[in-house]
Amino acid sequence: MSEDRKLLEPLAAVVSTGTRLLLGLLLAGVVLNIVSGTIPFWSGASTCVTADWTSGTSATADTAFTALDGASVSSIPRYCADNPSTGQRALGALSEAPALVLLVGGLVVLNQLLRAAARNGVHTRQTASRIRFLGWWLLIGSLAAELAQAVSQAALLTTLTGGATLAGVALHTATFPYLAVLTGLGLLVFGRIVSAGATMREDLEGIV
């Protein structure tokens, strides 16, 4: 399996180090929050929403931001809770948590995939299965994380403005995760290729 380990470097070492570092930082943050008497990831959650789908222009903004003649400055509203309630803090935390869960979970799955491939071999059914699992994680996880973030941001904005509707704001704040979805689809295809290669390898070993 030494050849397989060489094929996976330096990615395996980078992912392993990055995963351990990230998990260590998260654990340290949780411990520090508990020691200080605050709920982890609660006090630092943002309770602001930038409505970047709407903007306006004014002479005051042009002057304040030193726009040259022939140029204008757009004013994009940013709504923030001065004294956020428990519900607003919860919505702020929920809007940030999905992306973090997607990142940490993806790194953990990728790290396990690389370690198993180095131990058992690259061209195996187990490796193909883990590649497909990572593909589904990115595909479904990125869509779920974007939807959860958009709904949380929309719900937070409805508590800060009177006329905003949840569905309307969610449509504006949501962004389709093209890269994550395409990467996930690519991993699913690559997993099928590795599975087919593993089957051919087993057939050849049976013949020999």
N, C-alpha and C positions, 0 to 999 in steps of 0.2 A: 504493500500500500504506500510505499515511500514515493512512488511516481505520482500517485494521486494527490498526496500532500503537496508535492512541488507544484502541481497544476493549480492548486487552490491558493497559493501564496502570491503576492502579499495580502490578498483580500481577507483571508482567514484571520491573519494576525491583526489587521486593522479593525475588522468587525469585532473580534473578541475583546480587544483593548477598549474600543469605543463603547461596547455594551457594558462592560464592567465599570467604566468611568461614569457613564450616564446613570446606571443603577446606583452607584455609590453616591453620586451627587443628589439623586432623588431621595435616597435613604437619609443622607445627612440633612437635607431640607426638612424632611418629616420629623426627624429627631429634634432639630432646632425649634421647629414650630411647637412641638409638644412641650419642650422644656420651657419655652417662653409663654406657654398657656394659650396658644392660638391653634385653631384648626388648620391642618396642613392645606396649602393651596387655596385658603379661604380669604385671608386678609389681603393677599396680593392680587386677587382677582380684579380685573378691570370692570368697572360699571359704566363704561363709556361706549357709545355707538357712533361711528362716523357715517353719516348719510351721504356717501359719495355718489349716489345716483341722482342727486339733486344739487344744484349749485346756482349761484347768482353773481352778478358783477355790480360793482359800484365804484364811483370816483374815489370814495374814501379808501377802499381796498387797493386801488391802483396807486394812490399816493403813499399809503402805509408800506407797501411792499415794493416801492420804487419801480413801477412799470414804466418802460420807455414809451414815447409817442408811437402809436400804432399797435401797442400791445395792451392787453387787459388781464386782470387777475380774477380768477374765479373764487368765490367764497363758498366753501363747503361746510355745512353745519356739522358740529360734533356735539352730541348730547351726552351729558354726564350727570350722574346723581350726586348732589352735594352731600347728602347724608343718606347713603344707600341703606335700604331696608334689608332684612334677612332674605327675602325673596329675590331682590335685585342682586345681592351678592351671590346667591345660588345660581341665578341665570348667568352672571358674569363668569363664575367658575365652570359652569356647564359649557359655555361657549369656547373655553380654552382647553378643557380636558380631553375632548375627542381626538384632537390632533396629537396631543402628547401620548395618549394610549396607542394610537396608530403607530407612532414613531417607535416607542419602547417595545411594543409587541412585535413590530416588524424586525427590529434589531435582534430580539431574542430568538425569533423563529429562524432568521437568517444565520445567526450564530450556531444554533443547533443543527441546521442543515449542513453548514460547512464542517462542523466537528464530526457529524455522522458520516459525511462523504469521505473525510480524511481517514476515518477509522474503518469503514466498511467498503469503501470504493466509490468512485464517481458513477460508473455505469452499472447501477443496481436499481432494483425496483423500489427499495426504500428511499434512495435519493430522489427518484422520480416522484414518489408520493410526497416527499417533503417539498419539492419544488412546486408541485401543484398546490399544496397547502399554502405556501407563501404567495402564490399567484392569487388564490382566492382571498387571502388576507388583505392584499393590496386592493384588489378589485372591489370587494364588498365593503371592506373597512374604510376605504377612501370615500366612497359614496355615502356610507352611514355617518362618517365623521363630518363631512361637509353639510349633510342635511341637519345633523344635530346642532352644529355650530350656527347655521343659518336660522333655525327655529329659535334657538336660545337668544341670538342677537335680536331677532324680530320681537320676541316676547319682551325682552328688556326695553327695546325702543317704545313699545306700546305703553310701558309704565312711565315713560319720560315725555311722551307727546300725547295729545288728545285725539288727533285724527288718524294716526297710523293704524293700519290693520295688520294682523299677524301674517296672513297669507301673502298680502301684497309686499310687505317688507321682506319676508323670507325669500320671495322670488328675486328681489333686488340684491339681497346680500349673498345668495348662494352662487358659487362659482363651480362649474363642472371641473373635476380633477382629471383633466385630459392625460397628463403624464403618468399619474398613478394608475389610471385605468388601462392605458396602453401597455404599461410595464407589467401589470397583472395579467393581461391577456397574453403578452409575450411569454411570461413564465409558464402559463398553462400550456401553451404550444410547446415550449422547450421541455416541459415535463413529459409530454407525450412522446417527444423525440427520444429523450433519455430512456423512457420505458420501452420503446421499440428497440433501442440499442441493447438494452439489458436482455430482452427476449432473444435477440439474435445471438448475443454472447452465450446465453445458456444453451441455445440450440447447437452452436459450434462446439461448446465444451462437451455436450452430450455425444456429438459425432466422434470427437477425438477420443 
